[in-house]
Amino acid sequence: MFTVDQLRPLLATACCMALVTGCATLPDTQFLTKRYTTQAARFENARGPLSEKRGAAIMAELKRKSGDLDILDRQITLEQEIVGSPLVVGNKVTLLQDGPETYKAMFAAIAAARDHVNIESYIVEDGEVGQKFAELLLERQARGVQVNLIYDSVGAFGTDKAYFDRLRQAGVQVLEFNPVNPLAVRKPWTLNHRDHRKLLIVDGRTAFLGGINISNVYSTGSFIRSGKARTPVTAGWRDTDIQIDGPVVGEFQKLFMRTWETQKGDALAARNYFPALAPRGKEIVRAIGSTPDDPYSLIYLTLIAAITHADKQVSITNAYFVPDPQLLKALLDAAARGVDVRLILPSESDSATVFHAGRSYYEELLAGGVKIYERHGAVLHAKTAIVDGVWSVVGSSNLDWRSALDNDEINAVILGREFARQMQAAFSQDIAASQPIELESWLRRSPLLRLKEQAARLLGRLL
């Protein structure tokens, strides 16, 4: 079986092939930030756009609860003009940590499906977890619920084709994203363009997204519960997902449909994919999808802008950290103006090259005032950020060149202090299970480690 990044060498080769068809570039974040920060924030609810008066009232309430934060005036409007998707009010967002908790919630939602189930996943393995998903999907399909599945050809490269054939034969509509076999493609062959999204939508009303694939590596979690406390364990993968119920689910459904369409999938069976959605909670959420087909990465730009406009605190947890110059500058500039910038990164990884490439930036970041922690006791795979205690993001996007330029990714931005407080609590738990990296001791690391870091850094764009 292949884990999340064991196929990176294949993708590195594909990067070289991609040069033949064109080179993607990162956006000029400073230009775009200046261009859009004068726009007024717009909000939607279950019935459509809110009036300017109601939108202004929402902004005032956010400021009342969160303080006079530039993030509310600048970042919100920047996102909406560039990303194009609205800020949607009236959602319930549930934070899910690690595989067991996430799978339990997913299985319950699938079992309760009455109209359709849409799944998009980078990795779909046919182990115990994959078989559990298959059994549930087949049971729902047999009861008249339409199941539609998108899986990535590289991410599921080690999965027996019989797994997908069984689903197809039962009526599940299955779409292989950018097949490795050029004879199987329905559009121009672009091997380096991968679908790294992890998205589950049930009945158009509930969505799950984050970093968790369909894989046995998530069978155990990274914490043991003892009452209300969570004690880290030396096992499992540390990851984060969210469950969203409410009007914004329709925006995630649009992203799923767009992928199906651009990949030239067969016409989907007629179902109620966009039901009328009533408010389910108080969270304000924006759905953001990125693809190399866009002029620039919407997810990348959103995060850079959030860091650039941070006033007090930036807390980032990420599995694959190979920053480009603009991200590096945004982090250092934030720290230089007094923002408390903290990164939780892996102490071990399923990709040694990415691991060492990321470490090659530690010295510069530490010297610039950025605090770095390495998570121990688990394989860190989460992709989250919190800014100024009011802006949170959870999704599939890593902080590397591949996520910014070569992958389809999907994130959710959540505005509000209540959810950010939950995120910050989870961040603090991971800090407690991490080892701080101090500049003085880091400068004394071995010459062999330095050599590995510099060699890996040379491959940064290909990772």
Secondary structure, 3 states (H helix, E strand, C coil): CCCCCCCHHHHHHHHHHHHHHCCCCCCCHHHHHHHHCCCCCCEEECCEECCHHHHHHHHHHHHHHHCCCHHHHHHHHHHHHHHCCCEEEEEEEEEEEHHHHHHHHHHHHHHCCCCEEEEEECCECCCHHHHHHHHHHHHHHHCCCEEEEEEECCCCCCCCHHHHHHHHHCCCEEEEECCCCHHHCCCCCCCCCEECCEEEEECCCEEEEECCCECHHHCCCCEEEECCEEEECCCCEECEEEEEECCCHHHHHHHHHHHHHHCCCCCCCCCCCCCCCCCCCCEEEEEEEECCCCCCCHHHHHHHHHHHCCCCEEEEEECCECCCHHHHHHHHHHHHCCCEEEEEEECCCCCHHHHHHHHCCHHHHHHCCCEEEEECCCEECCEEEEECCCEEEEECCCECHHHHHCEEEEEEEEECHHHHHHHHHHHHHHHHCEEEECHHHHCCCCHHHHHHHHHHHCCHHHC
